[in-house]
Amino acid sequence: MADEPEHGARSVTNQLPGTVAGSVVQAGSIGQVVLAPRRQDLPVPRQLPPAVRDFAGRDGQLARLDDLLLGRPDAMVIAALDGTAGVGKTTLAVQWAHRVERHFPDGTLFTDLRGYGPSAPVRPELVLASFLHVLGVEEDRIPAELDAQISVYRSVLAGRRVLILLDNAGTAEQVRPLLPGTPGCVVLVTSRASLTGLLVAEAASQLTLDLFTPAEAHALLRTVLGADRVAAEPEAVAGLVEVCARLPLALRIAATRVATRRHTSVADVVADIESEQNRLDVLSSSGDERSAVRSVFDWSYTRLSGEHADLFRRLGLHPGAELGVPAAAAVAGIDVATAYRLLEALADMHLIESVGGRRYRFHDLLHAYAAHRAERDDDADSRRAALTRLVTWYARTAQAADRLVFPGLEQPDIDLPAAGPDLPLADRAEALAWLTTEQANLLAVLRVATEPEAAVALAAAARFLSLRERGLWPLRLEAETLGLAAASGNRAAEAFLLGFRGDTLADLGRWDDAEADFTRLLALARELGDVVRQRVALVGLGQLRFLQERYPEARDFYLRALPPARQAGGRPEAVVECNLSRISVRLGEFGQALAHAQRELALRRETDDRVGEAYALCDVAVAWQGLGDHDTAIEHANQAIALYRTLAGTEALLAEALETVAVSLERTGNAPAAVERLTEAGALLENLDADRAETLRARARDLTSRE
C-alpha cells in the first residue's frame, strides 16, 4: 500500500522476487507498520449451525438424502433441495448434515448465501475467501479474483472429503463457483427456486420439499405441546394443522405460542388465528401457505406485549441477516439488559433464532413481516429515528474499533453523537474481532445510511479489511466508493477517502484506477491547501511506480513527498525515507540507500516505533551489504533479530532478518552460521508461507553440501 514499505526479501546479493507471503506486516497510506496475528494450524472446520431441538418428521426425505448422497462415496455429489418459503429446507438440511457429519473427516462448510431476504445476496468470491481461510489457506495467499479463487479452492479440496451446505441460494450462478472439482465432496444446496441450471449442467439431483403430511404435522405438535395435550383435543389439533396449512414455520410458531399458554385451549387458539383479518402482502409464497403465514404471524404478533412488539418491529429495520444484543438495543432505543431479555423471549416464541454468542437472526419471512409491521404501525419519523440510531451506533463503534486496530492513525474529522450502548472493546484483538464479526452488517448499514457523516466513518473503518484475506478486499473498495458518494460536498472527507481507495485499488492491481484516485487527490489537496493529503497522494503515486518496477519515477514522487513528510516528522517522514532506501537499493545506489535508512532508523527510534526500528535496522544492513561491508551488515541485522525476538507477532519479519544476516554470514565465510539462520527462518515460515520456507531450507541444504 502507498505509505508503507513492501516487506520482501531484502538481500541485494541474493535477489529473490516478491514479498514474504503471510507477512504480518501490512501497509497503509497513513504510515504505520501494523501487526496481524500469526496464523496457527487450523482444526478441521465444522461450521454447521445448531440443529433445532424439536425436529420432527421428514423421515422419507432424510432417507432419500442418505441414499442419494452417501450411496456414491467415490463421486462428487450435488443435491438441490428446493421448496416454498417456510417449508423447512434449512432445518432439514442442517439436521441431515449433523447426522452424516462423521462421514466427512476433512470438514463441514456452511454459508447462508442470502439469495432471498433483506440484505444483498452474498457474492461467490466472498464465500470462497471465507472457505479458503478456514480450510487452512494463508490470508495473504487467497487471491481477490474469482477465477483464481476457484482454482485454489478446487485444488485445496482435491483428495479431501468435505460436506458443503450452501443455504438459501438465489441462482445457479451464485452456486456454481462454490462447487468442488473432484470426487469425494458432497454439496447440498437449498433454495426457493428449482435451480434448473445446476440440474442440467452439473447433473445435480433434485429433492423438492413439500408441506408436512398430516402425520408429520401431528408429530411436530406432539414434540412441542406434549402427547397428552395433543391427545386431549384431537379435533382442535387437527384444526390447528389446517389453519397453519401444514407449513412447518407457521406450525412451529403457533405451537410454541400454544405451549406457553397452559390454561388456554388449543380450540381457543385456532379460533383466534381464524379471526385474524390482517394479512401480509409482501410474502413471496402462494396459496394456502401464504394465508397460513399471514394469519399465524398476525395472531402471534398481536399477542406480544408492547415492549416485545416494539423491539420486533425495530428489528425489522435492521438491514442485515444477523445482529447482536447491543445493535438491537441501539435500534430500539433501550438498554442492553432489556434488549437481551426481550430477544430471548422472542427467540423462545420462534420469532427470531438464537445463533449463540448473544447473537440472533430472522427467518427472512419473519424479517419481512417485522419490516411490514414497522411500516404499518410506526410513523415515518419514528422509523427514521430508529434507523439513524442504528447506523450511527455502528459508525461510532466502528470508529472506536478502528482507533484500537490502528492506534495513533488519522481518522476523518467526524464527531458522531452517542446512539446506543457504548461497546466496551478492551484491546486491539477485541476490536478486530468485532469488526470481523460485524463485517457484513457494516456494509449493509453503509448501503442504507442517509447521514453523510456516519457513511464516511463506516467507509473509513473498512480499512481493517486490509488485514484480511485478499478475497475480501473488494468489500473495502465498495465501502470506500459508497463513502465517497456520501462525502459529496464534504471535500475534506472526500480527500481522506480518495487516499484510502487509491491504496485499495493499488492492492487489487488496478493501476490506472489507483492512478486516477491519487491524481484527483493531489489536485483536491492543493485546492484545499492540505499538505498532509498532498503527501499521501505523492506517496501513493510513488508506490504505484514502485510496484510497477518504475524505480526512477517512484523516487521522483517520494522526493516530492519528502518536504511535507519532514514537516510532519515522525512516522510520516520515516515511511518516506524507508521507501527511498528501498528504491535506492533497487537502483544499485547503496550509498544513498544507507543515508535514507539511517535517517529512517533515527526517526523510528524517536517515535518509539520498535517494529519500525527493527525494520529500519534491516534496511541499514541491506545497504551495508550492497557497499560490501558485511561485518557491519551482520551487526545491524543481529540487532534487528534481537529486537524482533522481543516483539510478539513478528515471526515473518524475524525470518526476513535471519535471511538477511545469513547472506552476510555466507559472504564472510561462516557457512555453518548461515545454515543455522536459514534453517530457523524456514521453521518460522512453515505456517506462514510453506513455499518460501522450503526455498530457505533448500538454500541451507545447498550451503551444507558445499562444506
C-alpha positions in Angstrom: 0.0 0.0 0.0 1.0 3.5 -0.6 2.8 4.7 2.5 4.5 1.6 3.9 7.4 -0.4 2.6 6.8 -3.7 0.7 8.3 -6.2 3.1 10.0 -8.6 0.8 13.3 -10.4 0.6 16.0 -7.8 1.3 19.3 -9.3 0.2 20.9 -7.4 -2.7 23.3 -10.2 -3.3 20.6 -12.9 -3.4 17.7 -11.2 -5.2 14.5 -13.1 -4.5 11.3 -11.7 -6.1 8.2 -10.7 -4.4 7.1 -10.2 -0.8 7.1 -12.7 2.0 3.6 -14.3 1.7 1.9 -14.4 5.0 3.8 -11.4 6.3 2.5 -10.0 9.5 3.2 -6.5 8.2 0.5 -4.6 6.3 0.8 -1.2 4.9 -1.4 1.9 5.0 -1.5 5.3 3.4 -1.2 6.7 6.9 2.1 5.2 7.5 2.2 2.6 10.3 3.5 -0.9 10.5 0.5 -3.0 11.5 0.8 -6.4 13.1 -1.6 -9.1 12.1 -2.0 -12.1 14.3 0.1 -15.2 13.4 -1.9 -18.0 11.8 -1.8 -21.3 13.6 -2.7 -24.7 12.3 -6.5 -24.7 11.9 -8.7 -27.6 13.1 -11.0 -29.4 10.7 -13.8 -26.8 10.1 -17.2 -27.7 11.5 -19.4 -24.7 10.5 -22.9 -26.1 10.8 -25.4 -24.1 12.8 -27.1 -25.9 15.7 -29.9 -28.3 14.8 -33.4 -27.4 16.1 -34.3 -29.1 19.4 -37.8 -30.1 18.3 -37.2 -31.5 14.9 -39.9 -33.9 13.8 -41.0 -35.7 10.6 -39.2 -35.7 7.2 -38.1 -39.4 7.7 -38.6 -40.1 4.0 -36.6 -37.1 2.9 -33.8 -37.9 5.3 -33.6 -41.4 3.9 -33.6 -40.1 0.4 -30.7 -37.8 1.2 -28.9 -40.8 2.8 -29.4 -42.9 -0.3 -28.7 -40.1 -2.8 -25.7 -38.5 -1.3 -23.9 -41.3 0.6 -24.6 -44.1 -1.9 -21.9 -42.7 -4.2 -18.8 -42.3 -1.9 -16.4 -42.0 -4.8 -18.3 -39.3 -6.7 -18.6 -35.6 -6.3 -22.3 -35.3 -5.4 -24.6 -32.2 -5.7 -28.1 -32.2 -4.4 -30.5 -29.3 -4.7 -33.2 -29.1 -2.1 -35.9 -26.7 -3.1 -39.3 -25.7 -1.8 -41.5 -22.8 -0.8 -40.6 -20.3 1.9 -41.1 -21.6 5.4 -41.3 -25.2 4.4 -38.3 -26.1 6.4 -35.5 -26.5 3.9 -32.7 -25.2 6.1 -34.0 -27.1 9.1 -33.9 -30.4 7.2 -30.6 -29.7 5.6 -28.9 -28.9 8.9 -30.5 -31.8 10.6 -29.3 -34.2 7.9 -25.8 -32.7 7.8 -25.4 -33.2 11.6 -26.4 -36.8 11.2 -23.8 -37.6 8.5 -21.0 -35.3 9.6 -18.9 -38.2 10.7 -18.6 -39.3 7.1 -16.7 -36.2 6.2 -13.4 -36.3 8.2 -12.0 -33.2 6.4 -14.7 -30.8 7.5 -18.1 -29.3 7.1 -18.6 -25.9 5.4 -21.8 -23.8 5.8 -22.8 -20.5 4.4 -26.1 -18.5 4.1 -26.0 -17.1 0.5 -28.9 -14.7 1.3 -30.4 -15.3 -2.0 -33.8 -14.3 -0.5 -34.1 -11.8 2.3 -33.5 -8.2 3.2 -29.7 -8.0 2.5 -27.9 -8.3 -0.8 -27.1 -11.8 -2.0 -23.6 -12.8 -1.0 -21.0 -12.7 -3.8 -19.3 -16.1 -4.5 -15.8 -14.6 -4.1 -16.6 -13.6 -0.5 -17.8 -17.1 0.3 -14.7 -18.6 -1.3 -12.4 -16.3 0.6 -14.1 -17.4 3.9 -14.0 -21.1 2.9 -10.3 -21.0 1.9 -9.5 -19.2 5.2 -11.0 -22.0 7.3 -9.5 -24.7 5.1 -6.0 -23.5 6.0 -5.0 -21.2 3.2 -3.0 -18.3 4.4 -4.8 -15.0 4.1 -2.1 -13.4 2.0 -2.3 -16.3 -0.4 -6.1 -16.0 -1.1 -6.5 -14.2 -4.4 -9.0 -11.5 -4.9 -10.1 -12.6 -8.4 -12.9 -15.1 -8.6 -11.3 -17.4 -11.2 -8.1 -17.6 -9.2 -10.1 -18.3 -6.0 -12.0 -21.1 -7.7 -8.7 -22.7 -8.8 -7.2 -22.6 -5.3 -10.5 -23.8 -3.8 -10.7 -26.8 -6.0 -7.0 -27.6 -5.5 -7.4 -27.5 -1.7 -10.5 -29.8 -1.8 -8.9 -32.3 -4.1 -8.5 -35.6 -2.3 -10.5 -34.4 0.7 -13.9 -35.4 1.9 -15.8 -32.3 2.8 -19.6 -31.6 3.2 -20.6 -28.2 1.8 -24.0 -26.9 2.8 -25.0 -23.8 0.7 -28.2 -22.4 2.2 -30.7 -20.0 0.7 -29.2 -19.8 -2.8 -30.7 -17.3 -5.2 -29.4 -18.6 -8.6 -27.3 -21.4 -10.1 -24.7 -18.8 -11.0 -24.3 -17.9 -7.3 -23.6 -21.6 -6.5 -21.5 -22.7 -9.4 -18.2 -21.2 -8.3 -18.6 -22.9 -4.9 -18.6 -26.4 -6.3 -15.6 -28.7 -5.9 -13.9 -30.1 -9.0 -13.1 -33.6 -7.9 -14.8 -36.6 -6.3 -15.2 -37.1 -2.6 -17.1 -34.0 -1.6 -20.8 -33.6 -1.2 -22.7 -30.3 -1.8 -26.2 -29.7 -0.5 -27.9 -26.6 -1.8 -31.2 -25.2 -0.5 -33.2 -22.6 -2.5 -36.8 -21.5 -3.1 -36.0 -21.9 -6.8 -35.5 -25.1 -8.6 -32.0 -24.1 -9.8 -32.6 -25.8 -13.2 -29.1 -24.7 -14.3 -27.5 -27.0 -11.7 -29.8 -29.9 -12.6 -28.8 -29.6 -16.3 -25.2 -28.5 -16.4 -23.9 -30.1 -13.1 -26.2 -33.1 -13.0 -27.4 -32.2 -9.6 -30.1 -34.4 -8.0 -33.3 -32.5 -7.2 -35.3 -33.0 -4.0 -38.4 -30.9 -3.6 -39.6 -30.4 -0.1 -43.4 -30.2 0.2 -45.7 -29.3 3.1 -45.8 -31.5 6.1 -48.0 -34.6 5.8 -50.8 -34.6 8.5 -48.8 -37.3 10.4 -45.6 -35.1 10.3 -47.6 -32.0 11.4 -49.0 -34.0 14.4 -45.5 -35.3 15.2 -44.2 -31.8 15.5 -47.2 -30.7 17.7 -46.6 -33.7 20.0 -43.0 -32.7 20.3 -43.8 -29.1 21.1 -47.1 -29.4 23.0 -46.7 -32.8 24.6 -48.5 -36.0 23.7 -51.1 -35.6 26.5 -52.3 -32.2 25.3 -52.5 -33.3 21.7 -54.5 -36.4 22.7 -56.8 -34.3 24.8 -58.0 -32.1 21.9 -57.7 -34.1 18.7 -60.2 -32.1 16.7 -58.7 -28.8 17.8 -55.2 -30.1 17.0 -56.4 -31.1 13.5 -57.9 -27.6 13.2 -54.5 -26.1 14.1 -52.8 -28.2 11.5 -55.4 -27.0 8.9 -55.2 -23.2 9.7 -51.4 -23.5 9.5 -51.7 -25.2 6.2 -49.2 -27.8 7.3 -46.4 -25.2 6.7 -43.6 -26.0 9.2 -42.7 -22.4 10.0 -46.3 -21.5 10.8 -46.9 -24.7 12.8 -43.7 -24.2 14.9 -44.6 -20.6 15.7 -48.2 -21.4 16.5 -47.4 -24.5 18.6 -44.8 -22.6 20.6 -47.3 -19.9 21.5 -49.9 -22.5 22.4 -47.3 -24.3 24.6 -46.7 -21.1 26.6 -50.5 -20.7 27.3 -51.1 -23.7 29.5 -54.6 -22.5 30.5 -55.7 -21.7 27.0 -57.3 -24.5 24.9 -56.0 -25.4 21.5 -59.5 -24.7 20.2 -59.4 -21.2 21.5 -56.1 -20.6 19.8 -57.4 -22.0 16.5 -60.4 -19.6 16.7 -58.1 -16.7 17.4 -56.0 -17.4 14.4 -59.0 -17.8 12.1 -60.4 -14.5 13.3 -57.3 -12.5 12.3 -58.0 -10.2 9.4 -54.6 -8.6 8.9 -52.6 -10.0 6.0 -49.0 -9.5 4.9 -49.0 -8.8 1.2 -45.2 -8.9 0.5 -44.5 -12.6 1.2 -43.3 -14.4 -1.8 -45.2 -17.7 -1.3 -48.6 -18.6 -2.6 -52.0 -20.1 -1.9 -52.7 -21.7 1.5 -49.2 -21.3 2.7 -49.3 -17.5 2.2 -52.6 -17.3 4.1 -51.2 -19.5 6.9 -48.1 -17.4 7.3 -50.0 -14.2 7.3 -52.7 -15.4 9.8 -50.2 -17.0 12.2 -47.8 -14.1 12.1 -50.6 -11.6 12.8 -52.0 -13.7 15.5 -48.7 -14.2 17.2 -47.6 -10.5 16.8 -50.9 -9.0 18.2 -50.4 -11.1 21.3 -47.0 -9.7 22.1 -46.7 -7.3 24.9 -45.9 -3.7 24.0 -42.2 -3.8 24.6 -41.8 -7.1 22.8 -43.8 -5.8 19.8 -41.8 -2.6 19.7 -38.5 -4.5 19.6 -39.8 -6.9 17.0 -40.8 -4.1 14.7 -37.4 -2.3 15.2 -35.5 -5.4 14.3 -37.3 -5.4 11.0 -35.5 -2.1 10.2 -32.1 -3.8 10.5 -30.7 -4.3 7.0 -28.6 -7.4 7.9 -29.4 -11.0 8.4 -28.0 -11.3 11.9 -27.3 -9.0 14.8 -26.1 -8.8 18.4 -27.7 -7.5 21.5 -26.1 -4.0 21.5 -27.2 -3.4 18.0 -30.8 -4.4 18.9 -30.6 -2.1 21.9 -29.5 0.8 19.6 -32.2 0.4 17.0 -34.9 0.0 19.7 -33.6 2.8 21.9 -33.4 0.6 25.0 -30.6 -0.6 27.3 -28.6 -3.8 26.7 -30.1 -5.8 29.6 -33.7 -5.1 28.4 -32.8 -5.9 24.9 -31.3 -9.2 25.9 -34.4 -10.1 27.9 -36.7 -9.2 25.1 -34.6 -11.0 22.4 -34.5 -14.2 24.4 -38.3 -14.0 24.8 -38.8 -13.5 21.0 -36.4 -16.5 20.4 -38.5 -18.6 22.8 -41.5 -17.8 20.6 -39.5 -18.8 17.4 -40.0 -15.2 16.1 -36.2 -14.9 15.9 -33.5 -17.5 16.3 -30.6 -17.6 18.7 -27.3 -18.5 17.0 -25.1 -18.3 20.1 -22.7 -15.7 21.4 -25.7 -13.4 22.2 -26.5 -13.1 18.5 -29.8 -13.6 16.7 -31.1 -13.9 13.2 -34.5 -13.8 11.5 -36.1 -16.2 9.1 -36.4 -14.0 6.0 -40.2 -14.2 6.1 -40.3 -13.0 9.6 -37.8 -10.3 8.8 -40.1 -9.1 6.0 -43.1 -9.3 8.4 -41.3 -7.3 11.1 -40.5 -4.6 8.5 -44.1 -4.6 7.3 -45.3 -4.1 10.9 -42.9 -1.2 11.3 -44.2 0.4 8.1 -47.8 -0.2 9.2 -47.6 0.6 12.9 -44.9 3.3 13.3 -44.9 6.8 11.7 -42.2 7.8 9.3 -40.3 9.9 11.9 -40.1 7.0 14.3 -38.8 4.7 11.7 -36.3 7.3 10.5 -35.1 7.9 14.1 -34.6 4.2 14.8 -32.6 3.6 11.6 -30.5 6.7 12.2 -29.7 5.4 15.7 -28.7 2.0 14.3 -26.5 3.4 11.6 -24.9 5.9 13.9 -24.2 3.2 16.5 -22.5 1.0 14.0 -20.4 4.0 12.7 -19.5 5.2 16.2 -18.5 1.7 17.3 -16.6 1.1 14.1 -14.7 4.4 14.8 -13.7 3.2 18.3 -12.6 -0.2 17.0 -10.6 1.4 14.2 -8.7 3.5 16.8 -7.7 0.3 18.6 -6.7 -1.6 15.5 -4.7 1.4 14.0 -3.6 3.3 17.1 -2.5 6.8 16.6 -3.5 6.9 13.0 -5.6 9.6 11.4 -9.4 9.3 11.1 -11.9 11.5 9.3 -12.7 14.6 11.3 -16.2 13.4 12.3 -17.7 13.6 15.7 -20.6 11.2 15.9 -23.2 11.5 18.7 -23.9 8.7 21.1 -26.7 6.5 19.7 -27.0 3.4 21.9 -24.8 1.5 24.3 -21.1 2.0 24.2 -19.4 -1.3 23.4 -16.5 -2.0 25.7 -13.6 -3.0 23.5 -10.6 -3.8 25.7 -7.8 -4.0 23.1 -6.9 -4.4 19.5 -7.8 -8.1 19.4 -11.3 -7.4 20.7 -11.7 -4.5 18.2 -10.6 -6.6 15.3 -12.8 -9.5 16.3 -15.8 -7.2 16.5 -15.1 -5.7 13.1 -14.7 -9.1 11.6 -18.0 -10.4 13.2 -19.9 -7.3 12.0 -18.3 -7.2 8.6 -21.5 -7.9 6.6 -23.6 -5.6 8.8 -21.2 -2.7 8.5 -21.5 -2.8 4.7 -25.3 -3.4 5.0 -25.8 -0.3 7.1 -23.5 1.7 5.0 -25.7 0.9 2.0 -28.7 2.4 3.8 -27.0 5.2 5.6 -28.6 8.6 4.9 -26.3 10.7 7.2 -23.1 11.6 5.3 -21.0 11.7 8.5 -21.9 8.1 9.5 -21.4 6.9 6.0 -17.9 8.4 5.8 -17.0 7.0 9.2 -18.1 3.5 8.2 -16.2 3.7 4.9 -13.0 4.8 6.6 -13.3 2.0 9.2 -13.4 -0.6 6.4 -9.6 -0.3 6.3 -9.5 -3.2 8.8 -10.1 -5.4 5.7 -6.6 -4.7 4.6 -5.6 -7.1 7.4 -7.9 -9.8 6.0 -7.6 -12.1 3.0 -7.4 -10.6 -0.5 -10.7 -12.1 -1.4 -12.4 -9.6 1.0 -10.6 -6.5 -0.4 -13.4 -5.8 -3.0 -15.5 -5.1 0.1 -13.1 -2.3 1.0 -13.5 -0.9 -2.5 -17.3 -1.0 -2.3 -17.3 0.6 1.2 -14.9 3.4 0.1 -16.8 4.0 -3.0 -20.0 4.3 -1.1 -18.3 6.6 1.4 -17.0 8.9 -1.4 -20.6 9.1 -2.8 -21.8 10.1 0.6 -19.0 12.6 1.1 -20.1 14.7 -1.9 -19.9 18.3 -0.9 -17.5 17.5 2.0 -14.2 18.0 0.2 -12.1 17.1 3.2 -13.8 13.8 3.7 -13.6 13.2 0.0 -9.8 13.8 0.1 -9.4 11.4 3.0 -11.3 8.6 1.3 -9.6 9.1 -2.0 -6.3 8.1 -0.4 -7.9 5.0 1.1 -9.5 3.9 -2.1 -6.3 4.6 -4.1 -4.5 2.2 -1.8 -7.2 -0.4 -2.2 -7.1 -0.1 -6.0 -3.3 -0.4 -5.9 -3.6 -3.5 -3.7 -6.0 -5.0 -6.2 -3.6 -4.3 -9.1 -5.9 -1.8 -10.7 -3.1 0.6 -11.6 -4.9 3.0 -13.8 -7.8 3.4 -11.4 -5.4 3.9 -8.5 -3.5 6.5 -10.5 -6.7 8.4 -11.2 -7.7 8.5 -7.5 -4.2 9.6 -6.3 -4.1 12.2 -9.1 -7.5 13.5 -8.2 -6.5 13.6 -4.5 -3.3 15.6 -5.3 -5.4 18.2 -7.2 -8.0 18.4 -4.4 -5.4 18.6 -1.7 -3.7 21.5 -3.4 -7.0 23.3 -3.7 -7.7 22.8 0.0 -4.1 23.6 1.0 -4.0 20.3 2.8 -0.3 19.4 3.0 -1.0 16.0 4.6 -3.2 14.9 1.8 -0.7 16.1 -0.7 1.9 13.9 0.9 -0.5 10.9 0.9 -1.1 11.5 -2.8 2.5 11.7 -3.7 3.4 8.7 -1.7 0.6 6.8 -3.4 1.8 7.7 -6.8 5.3 6.7 -5.8 4.2 3.4 -4.5 2.4 2.7 -7.7 5.6 3.2 -9.7 7.5 1.1 -7.2 5.0 -1.8 -7.6 5.4 -1.5 -11.4 9.2 -1.5 -11.0 9.5 2.0 -12.4 12.0 2.9 -9.8 13.3 6.3 -11.1 9.8 7.6 -11.4 8.9 6.2 -8.0 11.9 8.1 -6.5 10.8 11.3 -8.0 7.4 11.1 -6.3 8.9 10.2 -3.0 11.4 13.0 -3.2 8.4 15.4 -3.8 6.7 13.9 -0.7 9.8 14.3 1.4 9.4 18.0 2.3 5.8 17.7 3.6 6.9 14.5 5.3 9.7 16.3 7.1 7.3 19.0 8.1 5.2 16.3 9.7 8.2 14.5 11.1 8.0 11.2 13.0 6.3 8.2 11.3 5.4 10.0 8.0 9.0 11.1 7.4 10.2 7.6 8.4 7.9 6.0 5.8 9.2 8.2 3.0 12.8 7.6 4.0 12.2 3.9 4.1 10.8 3.8 0.6 13.6 6.0 -0.7 16.1 3.5 0.8 14.2 0.6 -0.9 14.3 2.4 -4.2 18.0 3.2 -4.0 18.7 -0.5 -3.4 16.8 -1.5 -6.5 18.8 1.1 -8.5 22.1 -0.1 -7.0 22.8 3.2 -5.3 23.8 1.8 -1.9 25.3 5.0 -0.5 22.0 6.8 -1.0 20.2 3.7 0.4 22.3 3.9 3.6 21.7 7.6 4.1 17.9 7.1 3.8 17.9 4.0 6.0 20.0 5.7 8.8 17.6 8.7 8.8 14.7 6.2 8.9 16.3 4.4 11.9 16.7 7.7 13.8 13.0 8.6 13.2 11.7 5.2 14.2 13.7 5.5 17.5 12.4 9.0 18.1 8.8 7.8 17.9 9.5 4.6 19.9 8.3 2.5 17.0 10.0 -0.7 17.9 8.8 -2.8 15.0 9.7 0.1 12.7 13.1 0.3 14.4 13.9 -3.3 13.7 12.8 -3.0 10.1 15.0 0.1 9.7 18.0 -1.8 11.2 17.5 -4.4 8.4 17.3 -1.5 5.8 20.6 -0.3 7.1 22.0 -3.9 7.0 20.9 -4.3 3.3 22.6 -1.0 2.4 25.9 -2.1 4.0 25.7 -5.4 2.1 25.4 -3.5 -1.1 28.5 -1.5 -0.1 30.4 -4.7 0.6 30.8 -4.2 4.4 29.3 -7.5 5.6 30.6 -7.2 9.2 28.7 -4.0 9.7 25.7 -5.6 8.0 25.8 -8.5 10.4 26.0 -6.2 13.3 22.8 -4.3 12.3 20.9 -7.4 11.2 21.7 -9.1 14.6 20.3 -6.0 16.4 17.1 -6.3 14.4 16.9 -10.0 15.2 17.3 -9.4 18.9 14.6 -6.7 18.8 12.2 -8.9 16.8 12.6 -11.7 19.3 11.0 -9.4 22.0 8.0 -8.5 19.8 5.1 -10.9 19.6 3.6 -11.4 16.2 6.7 -10.5 14.1 7.7 -14.0 13.0 7.7 -13.2 9.3 9.8 -10.2 9.9 12.2 -12.1 12.1 12.6 -14.7 9.3 13.4 -11.9 6.9 16.1 -10.5 9.2 17.6 -14.0 9.7 17.7 -14.4 5.9 19.4 -11.0 5.6 22.1 -11.9 8.1 22.6 -15.3 6.5 23.7 -13.7 3.3 26.5 -11.7 5.0 27.5 -14.7 7.1 28.0 -16.7 4.0 30.0 -13.9 2.4 32.3 -13.8 5.4 33.0 -17.5 5.3 30.7 -18.6 8.2 28.6 -21.0 6.3 27.5 -23.1 9.3 26.1 -20.0 11.0 24.4 -19.0 7.7 22.8 -22.5 7.5 21.6 -22.2 11.1 19.9 -18.8 10.4 18.3 -20.1 7.2 17.0 -23.2 8.9 15.5 -21.1 11.7 13.9 -18.7 9.2 12.4 -21.7 7.3 10.9 -23.0 10.6 9.3 -19.7 11.3 7.7 -19.5 7.9 6.4 -23.1 8.0 2.9 -22.0 8.9 3.1 -18.6 7.2 4.5 -19.4 3.8 5.3 -23.1 3.1 6.8 -22.4 -0.3 9.1 -19.7 1.0 10.1 -21.9 3.9 11.1 -24.7 1.5 13.2 -22.3 -0.5 15.1 -21.3 2.5 15.6 -24.9 3.6 16.9 -25.7 0.1 19.4 -22.9 0.4 20.5 -24.3 3.7 21.0 -27.8 2.2 22.9 -26.3 -0.7 25.3 -24.5 1.6 25.8 -27.6 3.7 26.6 -29.7 0.7 29.3 -27.3 -0.3 31.0 -27.6 3.0 
